[in-house]
Amino acid sequence: MDSSPKVIVITGASAGIGAALAELVGQRGGAPVLAARREPELRTVAARCGEHALPLVANVTQRAEVERLRDEALARFGHIDVWVNNAGRGITRHVSQLTDEDFDEIMRVNVKSALYCMQAVLPHFRGRGRGHIINISSVLGRVPMAPQRSAYSASKHALNALTANLRMELRTDFPALHVTSVHPGVVATEFGVRARHGGVDSRQLPGAQSAEEVAAVIAGVIEHPRADVYTRPGAQQMVASYYAAADMGEAEAAFNMNLGPPRP
C-alpha cells in the first residue's frame, strides 16, 4: 500500500478557508501545496503546515502560472491526489452599477482561474485513472439572496455549471475521478472587507462560520468524496425550498442580507 502523504493543491491558501485547510491537511500528515499571490503571507501559513508543505507563489488567473504550479507540484511529489480551487474574490455592486471591468475581473478570478486549474490537472488525473477536483463555490451560487453580491453570485452559478458538467463528462470513463462543489455560507474571514468596492466585515456578521469549520467539511469530502456539499446545516433545504417555490419572487422577498453599502 502506498504510504506517501496525500498531495493536495490548494489555491488561495494565504488566508481564510485555504489557509485553514492547508493547516488541517498538514496536521493529518498530508502534503499541502499552497498557492497564492502574497508571498509573505503564504510562507507564514506554510510554516504552520508541517514538513511536507510546499508554498508556491502563483497568480491562478494566468494559465501559464497555473501550469507552472502543477509542474512544480509534480516535480516535488511525483503526483497530485486532490486539487482544491479556492481562490476567489467578492464584489459589492448591484446589477445596475456593474461596469465591464467589474464583471470581467470577477469572472476572471472566480471562474476562469478554476477552469485553468481543472484543465491543467485533468491530464495527470486521467493518466492515473483517479483524482479529485474540489471547487469552492457558495450558497450564493445556488440562491441569489444578496443583490449587492450580484456579479459574485453570477460567477459562482457559472462555476457550479462547469463543475457539474465536468463531473458528467468524466463519469463513464473515469469513475474514480471525483468532481465536487462545496457551498459555504458567510465565513468569518477578511473576504467582505477585501471585496471589490469594499463591503461589510464578514467576521462581524451574525452566524458566520469559522474558516476552520469550513475546512473540516472540505477535509471530510476529501476522505469521502461527494458531488455537492453544503458546509452548514439547513442550507441545502433552503436551496431546495427556493427552487420549489411557486413564485420565486415571493421567496426572494424573504431574503434580507446586508453585505455592502446601500444602493444610491
Buried (B, 14 or more C-beta within 10 A) or exposed (E): EEEEBBBBBBBBBBBBBBBBBBBBBBEBEBBBBBBBBEEEBBBBBBEEBBEBBBBBBBBBBBBEBBBBBBEBBBEEBEBBBBBBBBBBBBBBBBEEBBEEEBBEBBBBBBBBBBBBBBEBBBEBBBEBEBBBBBBBBBBBBBBBBBBBBBBBBBBBBBBBEBBBEBBEEBEEEBEEBBBBBBBBBBBBBEBBBBBBEEBBBBBEBEEBBBBBBBBBBBBEBBEEBEEBBBBBEEBBEBBEEBEEEEEEEEBBEEEEBEBBEEEE
